[in-house]
Amino acid sequence: MDSSARRQEFKPSDEHVIRSLFRDGILEHVYPAFFKAMSHPDHIGIALSISMAGYVLGGSSYFQALLFGSAWAGLIYYCCHEIYDGYVARRLSSDMAAIQAHYLENPDNGLWVAEADVKGHVSGGGAEFGQEAGDGSYAEMSHMVVVYPWRRKNLGSRLTGKALDFCKDRGFSRLVVDVSSPQTAAASLYQKFGFIQTSSHRNTHTNRWFSKLARINVNQMEKFI
């Protein structure tokens, strides 16, 4: 973000924009996840085998081979879409349905919006914080989204810095964030801030076979403050 943009606290009038920004920002990971999954050697081998089966069963039909291969690709795309769409649906019916109550009325929660001076370009990020039940307190950044025209302009770094400053002020010992494996740019950003990966799992709250077929992992990264 350049000098023409500013950071500000969330306003109720931002709710519609924030929800749209959140939904679009999460769903844009579907295609990268799909292409990443389909480029895996196992999926390439399966796609070729299925296409060959279609070719043979169709009596040396290239159309049948293409049809069978496309069906496999369609299944992988469906799995990727369901994972991210399901996540969006859960968040829009929980914390994102009551932004004021969930993020602003609790002093240990926070949500920030970065809004450009140029009309029509709004960028935002959110951070949700909670208490660890075991060895101390920690903060969790639930999501951060930046609209495409404002990427590579240091906006993600500034929002991450804002979240870290908030955590430090509130006395949290560490900041935790979950990043899905296709989100390589986000992982690189957090690594620059000193986050390290501490765990990885495929619990995407959808059918476990969807995560296996889509080959999507959820990587937890954290930084001690």
C-alpha positions as YAML, in Angstrom:
chain: A
units: angstrom
residues:
- id: 1
  name: MET
  ca: [0.00, 0.00, 0.00]
- id: 2
  name: ASP
  ca: [1.40, 3.41, -0.93]
- id: 3
  name: SER
  ca: [1.07, 6.74, 0.81]
- id: 4
  name: SER
  ca: [-2.39, 7.34, -0.70]
- id: 5
  name: ALA
  ca: [-3.93, 4.64, 1.53]
- id: 6
  name: ARG
  ca: [-4.64, 4.69, 5.23]
- id: 7
  name: ARG
  ca: [-5.41, 2.28, 8.04]
- id: 8
  name: GLN
  ca: [-8.44, 2.78, 10.22]
- id: 9
  name: GLU
  ca: [-10.56, 1.01, 12.77]
- id: 10
  name: PHE
  ca: [-13.51, -1.03, 11.51]
- id: 11
  name: LYS
  ca: [-16.78, 0.86, 10.97]
- id: 12
  name: PRO
  ca: [-20.27, -0.73, 10.85]
- id: 13
  name: SER
  ca: [-20.62, 0.60, 7.30]
- id: 14
  name: ASP
  ca: [-17.72, -1.68, 6.33]
- id: 15
  name: GLU
  ca: [-19.62, -4.91, 7.12]
- id: 16
  name: HIS
  ca: [-20.87, -5.68, 3.62]
- id: 17
  name: VAL
  ca: [-17.50, -4.90, 2.05]
- id: 18
  name: ILE
  ca: [-15.61, -6.96, 4.63]
- id: 19
  name: ARG
  ca: [-17.84, -9.99, 4.11]
- id: 20
  name: SER
  ca: [-17.50, -9.76, 0.34]
- id: 21
  name: LEU
  ca: [-13.76, -9.26, 0.64]
- id: 22
  name: PHE
  ca: [-13.52, -12.28, 2.94]
- id: 23
  name: ARG
  ca: [-15.58, -14.54, 0.69]
- id: 24
  name: ASP
  ca: [-13.77, -13.58, -2.51]
- id: 25
  name: GLY
  ca: [-10.37, -13.76, -0.86]
- id: 26
  name: ILE
  ca: [-10.93, -17.29, 0.43]
- id: 27
  name: LEU
  ca: [-12.58, -18.69, -2.70]
- id: 28
  name: GLU
  ca: [-9.77, -17.43, -4.93]
- id: 29
  name: HIS
  ca: [-7.64, -20.23, -3.47]
- id: 30
  name: VAL
  ca: [-9.80, -22.88, -5.16]
- id: 31
  name: TYR
  ca: [-8.07, -22.71, -8.54]
- id: 32
  name: PRO
  ca: [-4.49, -22.69, -7.16]
- id: 33
  name: ALA
  ca: [-5.43, -25.65, -4.95]
- id: 34
  name: PHE
  ca: [-6.91, -27.49, -7.93]
- id: 35
  name: PHE
  ca: [-3.89, -26.94, -10.19]
- id: 36
  name: LYS
  ca: [-1.52, -27.86, -7.35]
- id: 37
  name: ALA
  ca: [-3.43, -31.09, -6.71]
- id: 38
  name: MET
  ca: [-3.65, -32.04, -10.39]
- id: 39
  name: SER
  ca: [0.09, -31.48, -10.85]
- id: 40
  name: HIS
  ca: [0.92, -34.08, -8.21]
- id: 41
  name: PRO
  ca: [2.48, -37.23, -9.76]
- id: 42
  name: ASP
  ca: [-0.17, -39.47, -8.18]
- id: 43
  name: HIS
  ca: [-3.02, -37.49, -9.73]
- id: 44
  name: ILE
  ca: [-1.26, -37.28, -13.07]
- id: 45
  name: GLY
  ca: [-0.87, -41.06, -13.08]
- id: 46
  name: ILE
  ca: [-4.50, -41.62, -12.11]
- id: 47
  name: ALA
  ca: [-5.73, -39.15, -14.76]
- id: 48
  name: LEU
  ca: [-3.68, -40.90, -17.46]
- id: 49
  name: SER
  ca: [-4.90, -44.32, -16.33]
- id: 50
  name: ILE
  ca: [-8.53, -43.23, -16.31]
- id: 51
  name: SER
  ca: [-8.14, -41.60, -19.72]
- id: 52
  name: MET
  ca: [-6.59, -44.80, -21.08]
- id: 53
  name: ALA
  ca: [-9.48, -46.80, -19.65]
- id: 54
  name: GLY
  ca: [-11.92, -44.49, -21.39]
- id: 55
  name: TYR
  ca: [-9.99, -44.84, -24.63]
- id: 56
  name: VAL
  ca: [-10.12, -48.65, -24.48]
- id: 57
  name: LEU
  ca: [-13.73, -48.91, -23.28]
- id: 58
  name: GLY
  ca: [-14.82, -46.44, -25.94]
- id: 59
  name: GLY
  ca: [-13.31, -48.50, -28.73]
- id: 60
  name: SER
  ca: [-10.22, -46.35, -29.29]
- id: 61
  name: SER
  ca: [-12.25, -43.19, -28.76]
- id: 62
  name: TYR
  ca: [-10.22, -40.07, -27.96]
- id: 63
  name: PHE
  ca: [-13.43, -38.35, -26.95]
- id: 64
  name: GLN
  ca: [-14.12, -41.07, -24.37]
- id: 65
  name: ALA
  ca: [-10.56, -40.76, -23.10]
- id: 66
  name: LEU
  ca: [-10.99, -37.00, -22.71]
- id: 67
  name: LEU
  ca: [-14.37, -37.49, -21.04]
- id: 68
  name: PHE
  ca: [-13.01, -39.93, -18.45]
- id: 69
  name: GLY
  ca: [-10.00, -37.72, -17.72]
- id: 70
  name: SER
  ca: [-12.21, -34.65, -17.38]
- id: 71
  name: ALA
  ca: [-14.46, -36.48, -14.94]
- id: 72
  name: TRP
  ca: [-11.48, -37.14, -12.68]
- id: 73
  name: ALA
  ca: [-10.35, -33.51, -12.91]
- id: 74
  name: GLY
  ca: [-13.91, -32.41, -12.15]
- id: 75
  name: LEU
  ca: [-13.93, -34.52, -9.00]
- id: 76
  name: ILE
  ca: [-10.68, -32.95, -7.77]
- id: 77
  name: TYR
  ca: [-12.01, -29.45, -8.48]
- id: 78
  name: TYR
  ca: [-15.21, -30.25, -6.59]
- id: 79
  name: CYS
  ca: [-13.21, -31.37, -3.55]
- id: 80
  name: CYS
  ca: [-11.11, -28.19, -3.60]
- id: 81
  name: HIS
  ca: [-14.18, -25.99, -3.95]
- id: 82
  name: GLU
  ca: [-16.06, -27.73, -1.15]
- id: 83
  name: ILE
  ca: [-13.17, -27.26, 1.27]
- id: 84
  name: TYR
  ca: [-12.93, -23.49, 0.80]
- id: 85
  name: ASP
  ca: [-16.64, -22.88, 0.23]
- id: 86
  name: GLY
  ca: [-17.44, -24.82, 3.39]
- id: 87
  name: TYR
  ca: [-14.98, -22.69, 5.35]
- id: 88
  name: VAL
  ca: [-16.57, -19.50, 4.01]
- id: 89
  name: ALA
  ca: [-20.06, -20.73, 4.89]
- id: 90
  name: ARG
  ca: [-19.04, -21.55, 8.47]
- id: 91
  name: ARG
  ca: [-17.40, -18.18, 9.05]
- id: 92
  name: LEU
  ca: [-20.22, -16.17, 7.48]
- id: 93
  name: SER
  ca: [-22.70, -17.88, 9.79]
- id: 94
  name: SER
  ca: [-20.55, -17.37, 12.91]
- id: 95
  name: ASP
  ca: [-18.08, -14.55, 13.62]
- id: 96
  name: MET
  ca: [-18.49, -12.80, 10.27]
- id: 97
  name: ALA
  ca: [-22.25, -12.65, 10.82]
- id: 98
  name: ALA
  ca: [-21.76, -10.48, 13.91]
- id: 99
  name: ILE
  ca: [-18.58, -8.51, 13.34]
- id: 100
  name: GLN
  ca: [-19.44, -5.78, 15.83]
- id: 101
  name: ALA
  ca: [-20.26, -8.19, 18.65]
- id: 102
  name: HIS
  ca: [-17.55, -10.73, 17.98]
- id: 103
  name: TYR
  ca: [-14.58, -8.51, 17.16]
- id: 104
  name: LEU
  ca: [-15.19, -5.07, 18.62]
- id: 105
  name: GLU
  ca: [-17.10, -5.56, 21.86]
- id: 106
  name: ASN
  ca: [-14.42, -7.86, 23.29]
- id: 107
  name: PRO
  ca: [-11.23, -5.91, 24.12]
- id: 108
  name: ASP
  ca: [-9.13, -9.00, 23.38]
- id: 109
  name: ASN
  ca: [-10.45, -9.22, 19.82]
- id: 110
  name: GLY
  ca: [-9.65, -6.92, 16.94]
- id: 111
  name: LEU
  ca: [-10.41, -6.29, 13.30]
- id: 112
  name: TRP
  ca: [-8.79, -3.68, 11.09]
- id: 113
  name: VAL
  ca: [-9.61, -2.27, 7.68]
- id: 114
  name: ALA
  ca: [-7.16, -0.59, 5.34]
- id: 115
  name: GLU
  ca: [-9.06, 1.63, 2.92]
- id: 116
  name: ALA
  ca: [-7.57, 3.36, -0.12]
- id: 117
  name: ASP
  ca: [-8.32, 6.99, -0.81]
- id: 118
  name: VAL
  ca: [-9.24, 6.01, -4.36]
- id: 119
  name: LYS
  ca: [-12.92, 5.14, -4.41]
- id: 120
  name: GLY
  ca: [-13.68, 1.51, -5.11]
- id: 121
  name: HIS
  ca: [-10.44, 0.03, -3.80]
- id: 122
  name: VAL
  ca: [-10.87, -1.31, -0.28]
- id: 123
  name: SER
  ca: [-8.48, -3.75, 1.37]
- id: 124
  name: GLY
  ca: [-8.91, -5.42, 4.72]
- id: 125
  name: GLY
  ca: [-7.64, -7.93, 7.21]
- id: 126
  name: GLY
  ca: [-9.05, -9.48, 10.34]
- id: 127
  name: ALA
  ca: [-7.56, -10.86, 13.52]
- id: 128
  name: GLU
  ca: [-9.37, -12.88, 16.17]
- id: 129
  name: PHE
  ca: [-7.87, -13.46, 19.60]
- id: 130
  name: GLY
  ca: [-8.52, -15.96, 22.39]
- id: 131
  name: GLN
  ca: [-7.08, -17.46, 25.54]
- id: 132
  name: GLU
  ca: [-5.12, -20.69, 25.63]
- id: 133
  name: ALA
  ca: [-6.42, -23.13, 28.21]
- id: 134
  name: GLY
  ca: [-3.00, -24.54, 29.10]
- id: 135
  name: ASP
  ca: [0.32, -22.77, 29.54]
- id: 136
  name: GLY
  ca: [-0.61, -19.15, 29.00]
- id: 137
  name: SER
  ca: [-2.30, -16.75, 26.64]
- id: 138
  name: TYR
  ca: [-2.03, -16.65, 22.89]
- id: 139
  name: ALA
  ca: [-3.56, -14.80, 19.99]
- id: 140
  name: GLU
  ca: [-5.02, -16.29, 16.84]
- id: 141
  name: MET
  ca: [-5.21, -14.39, 13.56]
- id: 142
  name: SER
  ca: [-8.21, -15.98, 11.92]
- id: 143
  name: HIS
  ca: [-7.84, -14.43, 8.47]
- id: 144
  name: MET
  ca: [-6.25, -11.65, 6.47]
- id: 145
  name: VAL
  ca: [-7.34, -10.75, 2.94]
- id: 146
  name: VAL
  ca: [-5.96, -8.14, 0.54]
- id: 147
  name: VAL
  ca: [-7.75, -7.31, -2.72]
- id: 148
  name: TYR
  ca: [-5.74, -8.05, -5.86]
- id: 149
  name: PRO
  ca: [-4.94, -4.47, -7.04]
- id: 150
  name: TRP
  ca: [-3.30, -3.72, -3.67]
- id: 151
  name: ARG
  ca: [-1.07, -6.76, -3.40]
- id: 152
  name: ARG
  ca: [2.70, -6.42, -3.42]
- id: 153
  name: LYS
  ca: [2.29, -2.92, -1.95]
- id: 154
  name: ASN
  ca: [3.29, -3.83, 1.62]
- id: 155
  name: LEU
  ca: [-0.32, -3.88, 2.82]
- id: 156
  name: GLY
  ca: [-0.17, -7.47, 4.09]
- id: 157
  name: SER
  ca: [2.99, -6.65, 6.04]
- id: 158
  name: ARG
  ca: [1.40, -3.58, 7.62]
- id: 159
  name: LEU
  ca: [-1.71, -5.50, 8.67]
- id: 160
  name: THR
  ca: [0.43, -8.30, 10.11]
- id: 161
  name: GLY
  ca: [2.46, -5.72, 11.99]
- id: 162
  name: LYS
  ca: [-0.74, -4.19, 13.33]
- id: 163
  name: ALA
  ca: [-1.86, -7.59, 14.63]
- id: 164
  name: LEU
  ca: [1.52, -8.20, 16.29]
- id: 165
  name: ASP
  ca: [1.47, -4.77, 17.93]
- id: 166
  name: PHE
  ca: [-2.04, -5.47, 19.23]
- id: 167
  name: CYS
  ca: [-0.91, -8.79, 20.69]
- id: 168
  name: LYS
  ca: [2.07, -7.16, 22.38]
- id: 169
  name: ASP
  ca: [-0.13, -4.44, 23.88]
- id: 170
  name: ARG
  ca: [-2.62, -7.01, 25.17]
- id: 171
  name: GLY
  ca: [0.11, -9.15, 26.72]
- id: 172
  name: PHE
  ca: [-0.26, -12.25, 24.56]
- id: 173
  name: SER
  ca: [2.75, -14.53, 24.48]
- id: 174
  name: ARG
  ca: [2.45, -15.69, 20.87]
- id: 175
  name: LEU
  ca: [0.46, -15.25, 17.68]
- id: 176
  name: VAL
  ca: [-0.89, -18.30, 15.84]
- id: 177
  name: VAL
  ca: [-2.24, -18.46, 12.29]
- id: 178
  name: ASP
  ca: [-3.49, -21.33, 10.11]
- id: 179
  name: VAL
  ca: [-2.50, -21.33, 6.44]
- id: 180
  name: SER
  ca: [-3.70, -23.85, 3.86]
- id: 181
  name: SER
  ca: [-0.91, -25.45, 1.81]
- id: 182
  name: PRO
  ca: [-1.81, -23.67, -1.48]
- id: 183
  name: GLN
  ca: [-1.38, -20.28, 0.22]
- id: 184
  name: THR
  ca: [2.35, -20.10, -0.45]
- id: 185
  name: ALA
  ca: [2.46, -16.27, -0.63]
- id: 186
  name: ALA
  ca: [0.83, -15.96, 2.79]
- id: 187
  name: ALA
  ca: [3.22, -18.52, 4.29]
- id: 188
  name: SER
  ca: [6.20, -16.60, 2.88]
- id: 189
  name: LEU
  ca: [4.89, -13.35, 4.36]
- id: 190
  name: TYR
  ca: [4.54, -14.85, 7.82]
- id: 191
  name: GLN
  ca: [7.99, -16.45, 7.60]
- id: 192
  name: LYS
  ca: [9.46, -13.00, 6.97]
- id: 193
  name: PHE
  ca: [7.96, -11.92, 10.28]
- id: 194
  name: GLY
  ca: [9.59, -14.86, 12.07]
- id: 195
  name: PHE
  ca: [6.65, -17.29, 12.11]
- id: 196
  name: ILE
  ca: [7.57, -20.96, 12.07]
- id: 197
  name: GLN
  ca: [5.41, -23.94, 11.16]
- id: 198
  name: THR
  ca: [4.55, -25.99, 14.23]
- id: 199
  name: SER
  ca: [2.05, -28.53, 12.92]
- id: 200
  name: SER
  ca: [0.17, -29.72, 9.85]
- id: 201
  name: HIS
  ca: [-3.11, -31.59, 9.46]
- id: 202
  name: ARG
  ca: [-5.94, -32.26, 7.00]
- id: 203
  name: ASN
  ca: [-8.84, -31.45, 9.28]
- id: 204
  name: THR
  ca: [-10.67, -29.06, 6.95]
- id: 205
  name: HIS
  ca: [-14.09, -29.78, 8.54]
- id: 206
  name: THR
  ca: [-15.28, -31.44, 5.34]
- id: 207
  name: ASN
  ca: [-15.38, -35.07, 4.33]
- id: 208
  name: ARG
  ca: [-11.88, -36.40, 5.06]
- id: 209
  name: TRP
  ca: [-11.69, -37.83, 1.54]
- id: 210
  name: PHE
  ca: [-12.08, -34.35, 0.09]
- id: 211
  name: SER
  ca: [-8.90, -33.25, 1.86]
- id: 212
  name: LYS
  ca: [-7.07, -36.37, 0.75]
- id: 213
  name: LEU
  ca: [-8.09, -36.05, -2.88]
- id: 214
  name: ALA
  ca: [-7.44, -32.30, -2.93]
- id: 215
  name: ARG
  ca: [-4.14, -32.89, -1.10]
- id: 216
  name: ILE
  ca: [-4.73, -29.80, 1.05]
- id: 217
  name: ASN
  ca: [-3.03, -29.49, 4.40]
- id: 218
  name: VAL
  ca: [-3.69, -26.87, 7.06]
- id: 219
  name: ASN
  ca: [-0.35, -25.64, 8.38]
- id: 220
  name: GLN
  ca: [-0.24, -23.93, 11.74]
- id: 221
  name: MET
  ca: [2.39, -21.22, 12.08]
- id: 222
  name: GLU
  ca: [3.25, -19.25, 15.19]
- id: 223
  name: LYS
  ca: [5.49, -16.51, 16.45]
- id: 224
  name: PHE
  ca: [6.53, -15.81, 20.04]
- id: 225
  name: ILE
  ca: [6.14, -12.17, 20.95]
...
